[in-house]
Amino acid sequence: MKLKALTVIAALACGSLYAQTVEVKDAWVRTTVPGQKATGAFMKITAKEGAKLVAASTPVAGVAEVHEMKMEGDVMRMLAVQGGLDLPAGKTVELKAGGYHVMLMDLKTALPKDSTIPLTLVFKDAKGVESKVELKVPVATVAPGAKADAKPEDKAAMEAHKR
């Protein structure tokens, strides 16, 4: 029994320690209107030792997935990232409109400006050890510190999320 308890404590300590090696900055979620069923979450992630972002969840959405949006000719495509998003050691990976992002689908309610939502990110290290980072993410119409007049690619990304 003692051995089991120590194993659980050690596992929790490792998960907590690992979570501290992944830094999430400037996280935000785009606002929605009543009836809108999807939106995106954006942020900058830096993993000190390298990892993968393998999953996300939030109680405000039925589905949360890591997605990539990219242009293929004249068509913008959005697909779930299979196997997780690589986070190279020491390099910041930006999740932004028009690129990688966390897609929140089957929203249960509108997400008004200046509210916050809980968001859990799941990471996996090179050894396959998973850890979670719990965030309280602000809801905004544009990225914190960004101008209200969005770039054309950001507008296209917003339109794709509405569909």
N, C-alpha and C positions, 0 to 999 in steps of 0.2 A: 504494500500500500504506500509506504514512504517513497519507494522508487518511482511509482506512478506519479505521485504528487510532485516530486522533484523534476520528473520529465516534463510535466505540464508547465511548471514554473520556468524551466529552462527554455521550453518552446516559446512561451510568452515573452521571455526576455529577449530571445533571438529575433522574434517578430518585431518587437518594439525597437530594438537596436537597428534592425534592417530598415524599418520605416524611416528612421532618422537619416539614413543615407540617401533617401529620395526626397528632393526638395520640390515643392509645388508652389509656384508664384503666379500672381496676377490672374487667378482663376475668376471666371465670370460665366454667367449663363444669359443668353439672349432672351429678352422679354417675349411674351406671347399674348395673344388676345383670346377671349372666350371662344371655344370651339376649335382652336388650333391644336393639333395633335402631336406636333414635333417641334423641337428646337435644338440648339447646339450649346455645348459647354466648351469653353476655351481656356487655355492656361499654358504656362511654361513649366516643363518638368526637367529636372537635372538629377541623374542618378550617379552618385560618386563612383560606384563600382560596376556600373552597367546592369541593366535589367530589362524587363519587358513590362509594358502596361498591358495586362491580359484581360481585365474586366472592369466594369463600373456598374454602380447601382445607386438608385435613389428612390425613396418612397413616392415621389411625385410623378414617376413614369413607370409604365408597365415594362418597358424595355430600355436598357441603356447599353450602347455598344460603341466601341472605338471604330470610327469610320475614316475613310480617306475620300476626299473629293478632288478630282483632277479632270483636266480637259483632255478629251480624245477627239482631235479635229475640232469641229464646231460644237461638240456635245460634251456637256459637263456630266460626269458620272460620279456616283457616290456608292461606295461599297464598304461593307464591314471588313475590317482588317483581320485576316485569318492568322492565328498563332500568336497574336499580340504585337504591339508596336515596340520596335527596338529602341532602347534608350542607351546609346553608347556611353561608356564611362566618361564622366566629366563634361559631356556635351549637353547643352540645353536643347531640348526638342520642343518646338512651339506648336501647340494645337491652336489653329486659327481658322477663321472662315476661309473657304477656298482650298483647304489642305486637310491635315489630320484634325480630328475633333472628336468629342464624345457626343454621340447622337442620342438624344432623349426622345423616345417615341411612346405613343399611347399615353400622352399626358393625362393626368387625372383631374387637373385644374389649370386655369390660366396662371401664368407666372408674371405678376405685375412688377413694374420697375420699382427698385428700392426694397424689394423683399429679399429673402435669402432661402436657399434650399440646402438640405444635407446631401452630400455626394460622397460615396465611398469608391476609392480607386484600389484595384488589386494589382500588385506587382509580383513578378516572379524573377528570382535571381538566376545566375548561371547554373546553380546546383538544383534548381527546381523548387526552391523554398519560396512559398508565397507569403506576402505581407499585405496589410491594408493600411491606407491612409484615409482618415475621416476628415472631411472638409465641410465648412459652412460657406457656401458660395453665393456671392451677391448676384442679383438679377439686374441687368442693365440693358439699355437699347444699343449701346456701343461699348467697346472695350474701355476699361478704366484708363483715363488719360487720353483717349482718342478723340478726334474731332467728330462732331455729329454728322458731317457730310462724308458718308462712306465712299470708299473706292468702288469702281464698277464691279470688280471681282467679288467684293464683299456683298454688294447688292444682289449679284447673281447667286451667290451662296445662300443668302437669305431667302430668295425666291425658291430655290431648290428645296430648302427645308420646309417651306409652306406646303409643298405638293404632297 
